[in-house]
Amino acid sequence: MSGAGDPPGAAPPVPPLLPGEPPLAILVDYDGTVAMTDVSDTVMAEHVPGIWETEVAAYDAGQMGSRRLMELEIGLIDVPSADLLATAAAQPHDPSFVPFVRRAQAAGIPVEIVSDGFGFFIEPALEALGVGELPVITARTTFSGRRATIAFPNGHPMCLVCGTCKRNRVLAHQAAGRSVVFIGDGESDRYAAGYSDVVWAKRSLVRICVEAGWEFRRWTEFHEIDAWLADVLAAWRADATSLPGPGPRPFFCGPEVWGDGLTDPPAASWPPDS
């Protein structure tokens, strides 16, 4: 895609946990989290007629899968990709995100962006912020003229509800021996938050966690999480047992409980059984 480099592909392997490293991984949503607006929604609102609003409402109510919604939305785009990128580039980002990332990286903690949005604007934004090295696990949107197509290299192979299976990325880091800290703000984060070991939530993710009975920490800006991480690392350096390994979670989504091939969450699947 012109102006954005190669769009994201399949997620890289999870790095092994090495001796002397804190057993933590940090997974971060992008829209409304690193970016202070929902960039995917903003791009649609500014460039595509509002005939997709009914579907967005169904998604927000947990009645429609994000993959099906994004395929519909992408099919409506009839705009030069440069215009979409310009809108995305104009969105503000949390200024305390980069110092937070640098603290985690200095301690040997993997930090990744996991996004269930369009994805094409994330890598340019990270480059502009100076953290272009961060792995980005998201959809693959490409352009030909004024039209766009979307693919889901990081979706679940048997569950078609989400475009990006955030759940599986959480589980992959836990399988490597790390507790997962998940940071998010909205509807697309429920299937990561429910499996993570520490959840930082704002906006509608707070409601989701309350409805499900999950423990979480409220946040507004990354400097709050940065201060928490500094304390966690200080405690771990004084006593390595202060960071226990990841805890097991029962499956509440995906083919293990829903069966194969669903494109929308089953009726009455929310809130999950405790």
Disulfide bonds with the S-S distance in Angstrom:
none
